[in-house]
Amino acid sequence: MSKIIEIFSLSAGYGDDLVLKDVNLTVNDNDFIGVIGPNGGGKTTLLKVMMGLIKPYSGTITISKSSKRKNGNVFGYLPQITKIDKKFPISVLDVVISGIIPQTGENQITTKEAKLKARSLLERVGGEHLCEKIVGDLSGGQMQRVLLARAIISLPELLVLDEPDTFVDNNFERDLYELLKELNKEMAIIMVSHDLGTISSYVKTIACVNRGLHYHHSNAITEKVLESYNCPIDLIAHGDLPHRVLKEHEHVNHGE
């Protein structure tokens, strides 16, 4: 097991708005981390600062790119679908191909190879019938399939997912989690989600983010466990599936 990224004593935000304070987190090459927390607690900010999309106010981020990914990418990113411009006139196949990192020399990939690779990944996510469609014509669930294929086409070390299940159709929801379980054999995954009742069956560990970060070395999250980390929750049962809703955190404890 090797480290992909180490975050130490990190604080970040936007302008004068401090969103994350003194956060510590290590992501290893076989991790599957579920990130939970209240709206506005800093979950998306954590992902952005981790990938270098925004600069931290303080602290350090160390990325260790392993030799097995020397021709690939560290991050594959599936953003919230609401932030995607669906008016841009581009085909599904071209969207997926756009995720390929430019390569040179003997590692350079041809247009034909890129298309074959993109079609193969679309088939893997159940979107092979979408290849020639324009992204503006896709449903939310179809768009998630396409963006997932784009995120993994360069075989990243760490797949970063920001609420990928928000617009997923019922037919794809279970397939999505099963696919992520398989992808976890090839790459680490960190996923923001509000649906802890579902993802707890698939993730390996939990990071609770509400300005600070509380790391739980297990996916077995109970009210007693969360309270011991000062992460109190309410359990709301709907049929057989409990939903966990985070209350405000009163203290900050930091995971490693």
C-alpha positions in Angstrom: 0.0 0.0 0.0 1.5 3.4 -1.0 0.3 6.9 -0.4 -1.2 8.9 -3.3 -1.8 12.2 -1.5 -1.1 13.6 2.0 -2.9 16.7 3.3 -1.5 18.2 6.5 -2.9 21.1 8.6 -4.7 22.5 5.6 -7.0 25.6 5.7 -8.9 26.8 2.7 -11.8 28.9 1.5 -12.9 31.7 -0.8 -11.7 35.2 -0.1 -12.4 36.0 3.5 -14.7 33.0 3.9 -12.8 30.2 5.7 -14.4 26.9 4.8 -11.9 24.3 5.9 -9.6 24.6 8.9 -6.6 22.5 10.0 -7.6 19.4 7.9 -5.4 16.3 7.8 -6.0 13.4 5.4 -4.0 10.6 3.7 -5.3 8.8 0.7 -3.6 5.4 -0.2 -3.7 3.5 -3.4 -6.4 1.1 -2.4 -8.7 3.5 -0.5 -12.4 4.0 -1.1 -13.4 7.0 1.0 -16.9 8.2 1.4 -17.1 12.0 2.2 -20.2 13.1 4.2 -21.2 16.3 5.9 -23.8 19.1 5.9 -24.3 21.5 3.0 -21.7 24.2 3.1 -19.5 22.1 5.4 -16.6 22.1 2.9 -16.9 18.7 1.1 -16.6 20.1 -2.5 -13.9 22.6 -1.3 -11.9 19.7 0.0 -12.0 18.0 -3.4 -11.1 21.2 -5.3 -8.1 22.1 -3.1 -6.9 18.5 -3.2 -6.8 18.6 -7.0 -5.2 22.1 -7.1 -8.3 23.8 -8.5 -8.1 26.3 -5.6 -5.1 27.2 -3.5 -5.1 26.6 0.3 -4.6 29.4 2.7 -2.1 27.3 4.7 -0.9 23.8 5.1 0.6 21.3 2.7 -0.6 18.9 0.0 1.9 16.3 -1.1 1.1 14.1 -4.2 3.1 11.0 -4.8 2.8 9.9 -8.4 3.6 6.2 -8.6 5.7 4.7 -11.5 2.8 2.6 -12.6 0.9 5.8 -13.6 3.9 7.5 -15.2 2.0 7.8 -18.5 -1.4 8.5 -17.0 -2.9 11.0 -14.6 -3.1 11.4 -10.8 -6.8 12.5 -10.8 -9.9 11.6 -12.6 -12.8 14.0 -11.7 -16.5 13.6 -11.9 -18.0 17.0 -10.9 -21.5 17.8 -9.8 -23.6 17.6 -13.0 -25.3 21.0 -12.3 -21.9 22.6 -13.1 -21.6 21.2 -16.6 -22.6 23.4 -19.6 -24.9 21.1 -21.6 -25.4 23.8 -24.3 -21.9 23.2 -25.7 -22.3 21.4 -29.1 -20.1 18.4 -28.6 -20.7 14.7 -29.1 -20.7 12.2 -26.3 -17.7 10.4 -27.9 -15.7 13.6 -28.0 -16.5 14.3 -24.4 -15.1 11.0 -23.3 -12.0 11.3 -25.5 -11.3 14.8 -24.0 -10.4 13.0 -20.8 -7.3 11.5 -22.4 -4.0 13.1 -21.3 -1.9 14.2 -24.3 1.0 11.8 -24.8 4.1 12.0 -26.9 6.6 9.6 -28.5 5.9 5.9 -28.4 3.1 6.4 -25.9 1.1 8.7 -28.2 -2.4 7.5 -28.9 -4.0 7.7 -32.3 -7.4 9.1 -33.0 -8.6 5.6 -33.9 -7.3 4.2 -30.7 -8.8 7.0 -28.7 -12.2 6.3 -30.2 -12.0 2.6 -29.6 -11.0 3.2 -26.0 -13.8 5.7 -25.5 -16.4 3.4 -27.0 -15.1 0.5 -24.8 -15.5 2.7 -21.6 -19.0 3.9 -22.7 -20.0 0.2 -23.0 -18.5 -0.5 -19.6 -20.7 2.2 -18.0 -23.8 1.2 -20.0 -23.7 4.2 -22.4 -22.6 2.5 -25.7 -25.8 3.7 -27.4 -25.0 7.3 -26.6 -21.8 7.6 -28.6 -23.1 9.9 -31.4 -25.5 11.9 -29.3 -24.9 15.6 -28.4 -24.4 16.1 -24.7 -27.3 18.7 -24.6 -29.7 15.9 -25.5 -28.8 13.7 -22.5 -30.7 13.1 -19.3 -29.0 13.6 -16.0 -28.4 9.9 -15.6 -27.0 9.5 -19.1 -24.7 12.5 -18.5 -23.3 10.9 -15.4 -22.4 7.8 -17.3 -20.6 9.8 -20.0 -18.7 11.9 -17.4 -17.6 8.8 -15.5 -16.2 7.3 -18.7 -14.3 10.6 -19.3 -13.0 10.6 -15.7 -11.4 7.1 -16.0 -10.2 7.0 -19.6 -6.7 8.0 -18.6 -6.5 5.4 -15.7 -6.1 7.9 -12.9 -4.6 6.9 -9.5 -7.4 8.6 -7.7 -11.0 8.9 -8.9 -12.7 11.9 -7.4 -16.5 11.9 -7.4 -18.7 14.9 -6.3 -22.2 13.5 -5.5 -22.3 11.2 -8.6 -25.6 9.7 -7.5 -27.5 13.0 -7.5 -29.0 12.6 -11.0 -28.5 8.9 -11.5 -31.6 7.0 -12.8 -32.8 4.0 -10.8 -31.5 1.6 -13.4 -28.0 2.9 -13.2 -27.8 3.5 -9.4 -26.9 0.0 -8.3 -24.8 -0.5 -11.5 -22.8 2.7 -10.6 -21.9 1.4 -7.1 -21.0 -2.0 -8.4 -18.9 -0.4 -11.2 -17.1 1.8 -8.6 -16.4 -1.3 -6.5 -14.7 -2.9 -9.6 -12.8 0.3 -10.4 -11.5 0.4 -6.8 -9.4 -2.6 -7.8 -7.6 -0.4 -10.3 -7.6 3.0 -8.5 -8.4 4.7 -5.3 -11.7 6.5 -5.0 -12.9 9.4 -2.9 -16.6 10.2 -3.2 -18.9 12.9 -1.8 -22.4 11.7 -1.2 -25.5 12.4 1.0 -26.7 8.9 0.6 -24.7 7.2 3.4 -27.3 4.5 3.8 -26.4 3.2 0.3 -22.7 4.0 0.0 -21.7 2.5 3.4 -22.0 -0.9 1.7 -19.4 0.0 -0.8 -16.9 2.5 0.7 -14.1 1.3 3.0 -13.8 4.4 5.2 -15.7 7.6 6.0 -14.4 11.2 6.2 -16.9 13.5 7.9 -16.4 17.1 6.8 -17.8 20.1 8.5 -15.1 22.8 8.5 -12.8 20.3 10.1 -12.4 16.7 9.0 -13.2 13.6 11.2 -11.8 10.4 9.7 -13.4 7.0 10.5 -11.3 4.0 9.8 -14.4 1.9 8.9 -17.5 2.0 6.8 -19.6 0.8 9.8 -21.0 4.2 10.9 -23.4 4.2 13.8 -24.7 7.0 15.9 -22.5 5.9 18.8 -19.4 5.9 16.6 -20.1 9.3 15.2 -20.8 10.8 18.6 -17.4 9.5 19.8 -15.8 11.6 17.1 -18.1 14.6 17.8 -20.1 13.9 14.7 -23.6 13.5 16.0 -26.4 12.4 13.6 -30.1 11.8 13.3 -31.3 8.6 11.9 -34.5 8.8 9.8 -35.9 5.5 8.7 -37.8 5.1 5.4 -38.8 1.5 5.0 -35.7 -0.6 5.4 -33.2 2.1 4.4 -32.1 4.5 7.2 -30.9 8.0 6.2 -28.3 9.7 8.3 -28.5 13.5 8.6 -25.6 15.3 10.2 -26.1 17.8 13.0 -23.8 20.7 13.6 -20.3 19.6 14.8 -19.3 21.2 18.1 -15.6 20.3 18.0 -13.0 19.4 15.5 -11.0 16.1 15.6 -8.6 15.3 12.8 -8.1 12.0 11.0 -4.8 11.0 9.5 
